[in-house]
């Protein structure tokens, strides 16, 4: 995979190093030439380029059209949106990931601005906290793409009507699917005859129109309508 990371802050540097260690071809574009020189000496395995990621000519110079993935990882949301839009519309990059620095701006990180996946650290932290303390409620873990598909988690409470039923009996919506069941620290690959128990952690992919129905099926108490 050939990935281009725009922004050499802590996030960009860690991401570049991590992806390179996994064997991927990584180019990092950073506006500060002094920082680029410093990072190139410290991490010669990564291609570091000095330039403005918001300029078309710079992106063309580094061959952005050949990238499989672009990550707009600067500390400025406006810059990340411009990079994402250029990457998608001008260079037809298949996958564009945009870093959201301020949660109030997340609504803009969508397909209109060329963003396939928006990553908001504050929202991810909120999801992790919710997942750690919430039993019997649906927690959004991650939005996977601009279509609104999300990875959600539910830890079944003893009062959930899903307990003591098989997955096939739940009648999940057509645009939702259970991808894993975690039971007592072990992953259970879900099948139609998988029997659900209180305490099971259910991971599911849900479309934007099916989240409410999935919530009802997995968290509803007897008599809930």
C-alpha positions as CSV (number, residue, x, y, z in Angstrom):
1,X,0.0,0.0,0.0
2,X,1.2,3.5,-0.8
3,X,0.0,6.0,1.8
4,X,0.6,9.8,2.0
5,X,0.3,11.5,5.4
6,X,-0.1,15.2,5.4
7,X,1.2,16.8,8.6
8,X,4.2,15.8,10.7
9,X,2.9,16.4,14.2
10,X,2.9,13.7,16.8
11,X,0.0,12.0,15.1
12,X,1.5,12.1,11.7
13,X,4.9,10.9,12.8
14,X,3.6,8.0,14.8
15,X,1.2,7.0,12.0
16,X,4.0,7.1,9.4
17,X,6.4,5.1,11.5
18,X,3.7,2.5,12.4
19,X,2.6,2.0,8.8
20,X,6.2,1.8,7.6
21,X,7.0,-0.9,10.1
22,X,4.1,-2.9,8.7
23,X,5.8,-2.8,5.3
24,X,3.9,0.0,3.6
25,X,5.3,2.7,1.3
26,X,4.9,6.0,3.3
27,X,5.4,9.6,2.2
28,X,4.9,12.4,4.8
29,X,4.3,16.0,3.6
30,X,5.1,18.7,6.1
31,X,5.1,22.5,5.6
32,X,8.1,23.1,8.0
33,X,11.4,22.4,6.2
34,X,13.4,22.4,9.4
35,X,11.1,19.7,10.9
36,X,11.3,17.7,7.7
37,X,15.1,17.7,7.9
38,X,15.1,16.6,11.5
39,X,12.6,13.8,10.9
40,X,14.4,12.6,7.8
41,X,17.6,12.1,9.8
42,X,15.7,10.3,12.6
43,X,13.5,8.2,10.4
44,X,15.2,7.6,7.1
45,X,12.9,4.7,6.3
46,X,10.1,7.2,5.6
47,X,10.0,9.6,2.7
48,X,9.7,13.1,4.1
49,X,8.8,16.0,1.8
50,X,8.7,19.7,2.6
51,X,5.7,21.5,1.1
52,X,2.2,22.8,1.6
53,X,-0.4,20.0,1.4
54,X,-3.1,22.5,0.5
55,X,-1.4,23.4,-2.8
56,X,-2.3,21.4,-5.9
57,X,1.2,21.7,-7.4
58,X,2.8,20.3,-4.3
59,X,0.5,17.3,-4.2
60,X,1.1,16.7,-7.9
61,X,4.9,16.9,-7.3
62,X,4.8,14.0,-4.8
63,X,2.7,11.9,-7.1
64,X,-0.5,11.9,-5.0
65,X,-2.5,10.3,-7.9
66,X,-0.5,7.1,-7.2
67,X,-1.5,6.9,-3.6
68,X,-3.9,4.3,-2.3
69,X,-4.6,6.2,0.9
70,X,-4.2,9.8,2.0
71,X,-4.4,10.8,5.7
72,X,-5.0,14.5,6.4
73,X,-3.5,14.6,9.9
74,X,-2.5,18.3,10.5
75,X,-3.6,20.1,13.6
76,X,-5.8,22.4,11.6
77,X,-9.3,21.2,10.5
78,X,-9.5,23.7,7.6
79,X,-6.2,22.4,6.2
80,X,-7.4,18.8,6.6
81,X,-10.6,19.5,4.7
82,X,-8.7,21.2,1.8
83,X,-6.3,18.3,1.6
84,X,-9.1,15.8,1.6
85,X,-11.0,17.6,-1.1
86,X,-8.0,17.9,-3.4
87,X,-7.0,14.3,-2.8
88,X,-10.5,13.0,-3.8
89,X,-11.6,15.4,-6.5
90,X,-8.3,16.3,-8.2
91,X,-6.3,13.1,-7.7
92,X,-9.0,10.5,-7.3
93,X,-7.4,8.9,-4.3
94,X,-9.5,5.8,-3.4
95,X,-9.4,6.2,0.4
96,X,-9.2,9.6,2.2
97,X,-9.0,9.7,6.0
98,X,-9.5,13.1,7.8
99,X,-8.4,13.9,11.3
100,X,-10.9,16.0,13.2
101,X,-9.3,18.3,15.8
102,X,-12.3,20.0,17.1
103,X,-15.5,17.9,17.6
104,X,-17.8,20.7,16.6
105,X,-16.3,20.5,13.0
106,X,-16.9,16.7,12.6
107,X,-20.1,17.3,10.6
108,X,-18.1,18.8,7.8
109,X,-15.8,15.8,7.4
110,X,-18.0,13.9,4.9
111,X,-18.2,12.9,1.3
112,X,-18.8,16.5,0.2
113,X,-15.3,17.4,1.3
114,X,-13.8,14.1,0.0
115,X,-13.5,12.4,3.4
116,X,-14.2,8.7,3.4
117,X,-13.4,8.2,7.1
118,X,-13.4,10.9,9.8
119,X,-11.4,10.3,12.9
120,X,-12.3,12.4,15.9
121,X,-10.1,11.6,19.0
122,X,-12.5,13.1,21.5
123,X,-15.4,11.1,20.2
124,X,-13.3,7.9,20.1
125,X,-12.3,8.6,23.8
126,X,-16.0,9.1,24.7
127,X,-16.9,5.8,23.0
128,X,-14.1,3.9,24.8
129,X,-15.3,5.3,28.2
130,X,-18.9,4.5,27.4
131,X,-17.9,1.0,26.3
132,X,-16.1,0.4,29.5
133,X,-18.9,1.4,31.8
134,X,-22.1,0.8,29.8
135,X,-24.1,-2.5,30.1
136,X,-27.4,-2.7,28.3
137,X,-26.9,0.3,26.0
138,X,-25.7,0.7,22.5
139,X,-22.3,2.4,22.1
140,X,-21.0,3.9,18.8
141,X,-17.4,2.9,18.4
142,X,-16.5,4.1,14.9
143,X,-18.0,5.5,11.7
144,X,-16.5,3.4,8.9
145,X,-17.3,5.5,5.9
146,X,-19.2,8.4,4.5
147,X,-22.3,6.3,4.0
148,X,-23.0,6.4,7.7
149,X,-22.1,2.7,8.5
150,X,-21.0,2.4,12.1
151,X,-19.4,-0.2,14.3
152,X,-21.4,-0.4,17.5
153,X,-21.1,-2.4,20.7
154,X,-23.7,-3.7,23.1
155,X,-23.0,-5.6,26.3
156,X,-26.2,-7.6,26.9
157,X,-27.8,-7.1,30.3
158,X,-29.7,-9.8,32.1
159,X,-32.9,-8.0,31.3
160,X,-32.4,-7.9,27.5
161,X,-34.9,-9.9,25.5
162,X,-32.0,-11.0,23.2
163,X,-30.6,-13.2,26.0
164,X,-31.4,-16.9,25.6
165,X,-32.1,-16.5,21.9
166,X,-30.2,-17.5,18.8
167,X,-28.9,-14.7,16.5
168,X,-31.2,-16.0,13.7
169,X,-34.2,-15.5,16.0
170,X,-33.5,-11.8,16.6
171,X,-34.6,-10.7,13.1
172,X,-31.7,-8.2,12.5
173,X,-32.4,-5.6,9.8
174,X,-31.0,-6.3,6.4
175,X,-28.5,-3.5,6.5
176,X,-27.1,-4.7,9.9
177,X,-24.9,-7.6,10.8
178,X,-23.3,-9.0,14.0
179,X,-19.6,-9.4,13.3
180,X,-18.4,-10.8,16.6
181,X,-19.5,-11.9,20.0
182,X,-17.0,-11.6,22.9
183,X,-17.8,-14.0,25.7
184,X,-15.7,-14.2,28.9
185,X,-12.7,-12.8,27.0
186,X,-13.0,-15.2,24.0
187,X,-14.2,-14.2,20.5
188,X,-17.1,-16.2,19.2
189,X,-17.6,-16.1,15.4
190,X,-21.3,-15.4,15.0
191,X,-23.6,-17.9,13.3
192,X,-27.3,-18.1,13.0
193,X,-27.4,-20.7,15.8
194,X,-25.1,-18.7,18.2
195,X,-26.9,-18.7,21.5
196,X,-26.7,-15.3,23.3
197,X,-26.1,-14.8,27.0
198,X,-26.1,-12.0,29.5
199,X,-22.7,-10.4,29.6
200,X,-22.0,-11.1,25.9
201,X,-20.4,-8.2,24.1
202,X,-22.0,-7.8,20.7
203,X,-20.1,-6.0,17.9
204,X,-22.3,-5.1,14.9
205,X,-22.1,-3.1,11.7
206,X,-25.2,-1.0,11.3
207,X,-26.5,1.3,8.6
208,X,-27.8,4.7,9.4
209,X,-31.4,3.5,9.1
210,X,-31.1,0.4,11.2
211,X,-29.4,1.7,14.4
212,X,-32.6,2.3,16.3
213,X,-33.9,-1.2,15.4
214,X,-30.6,-2.9,16.4
215,X,-30.7,-0.9,19.7
216,X,-34.2,-2.2,20.4
217,X,-33.4,-5.8,19.5
218,X,-30.3,-5.9,21.7
219,X,-31.1,-3.7,24.6
220,X,-34.9,-4.0,24.9
221,X,-36.3,-5.4,28.2
222,X,-39.3,-7.7,28.2
223,X,-42.4,-5.7,27.3
224,X,-40.4,-2.9,25.5
225,X,-42.0,-1.9,22.3
